[in-house]
Amino acid sequence: MIDQTDLAGGFSLPATSLKMNRMGYGAMQLAGPGVWGPPRDVDGAIAVLREAVESGVNHIDTSDYYGPHVTNQIIKQALHPYADGLVIVTKLGARRGSDKSWIHALSRQELIDGVHDNLRNLGLDALDIVNLRVGGIMEPGEESIEEPLTVLAELKRQGLIRHIGLSNITPKQLSEAQTITKIVCVQNFYNVARRNDDAFIDDLAAQGIAYVPFFPLGGFTPLQSSALDASAAALQATPMQVALAWLLHRSPNILLIPGTSSVVHLRENLKAATLRIPAEVLADLDAIGRGQGDQ
């Protein structure tokens, strides 16, 4: 049930010249297993990136701690010099331990070094958008983000960063951040089953701020997964396509960054941008996460 009218459209970030197609691409899976080291098939990774851009994706989400360094180097190899209008969004706030662990990297020097690593490995003079990632593995914390964000705001004034976003944060942390610098996007864990940010998304939409959910199929219970499978079967689509299409229907400020290292899966994901969900199926999907909104 694919409608050829593109339902995804674009979203202009507040007070910027950046207009991003709502269906983007996340580069995390281009690194090797465990987001560590090079992929088994570098040529395949390059092909995925090139096909994504050729298909209309103009928003790539990455980080220099994927690999580490690997995904950014592959993006540069595949796409540099970058097409006009291509927005590369990276993130800071973590680094990889020699044991492949994920470690906070929020000190002043770590953030400065991270910006320069991203610039070098992507082959850029300035980073379009940098998301400051804080909190735990999946959940935001309650800590002040003033200290690390002040460093990014300084790097923005120096011209190394054009715009700043936040990842894994609470509404309270956003309010704190907005006293320091302009925030153009928020990236949090959210999907049809995981609805904690419902009110937050609506507030961001009212402010014109983009919301970028990660893990579109993460955190489902078996019952929720079976309900999603049933909706997907009714639409003759994959569960991932339905989960992505539901997010596009959820709010016009939602931008998607599904990731894959497969051209076949990339094509499947992009089809979600044209998947129409009838009202009765939409109601079934909404019911999956009922009661999971802000507590």
Secondary structure, 3 states (H helix, E strand, C coil): CECCCCCCCEEECCCCCCEEECECEECHHHCCHHHECCCCCHHHHHHHHHHHHHCCCCEEECCCCCECCHHHHHHHHHHCCCCCCCEEEEEECEEECCCCCEEECCCHHHHHHHHHHHHHHHCCCCEEEEEEECCCCCCCCCCCCHHHHHHHHHHHHCCCEEEEEEECCCHHHHHHHHCCCCEEEEEEECCCCCCCCHHHHHHHHHHCCEEEEECCCCCCCHHHHHHHHHHHHHHCCCHHHHHHHHHHHHCCCECECCECCCHHHHHHHHHHHHECCCHHHHHHHHHHCCCCCCC
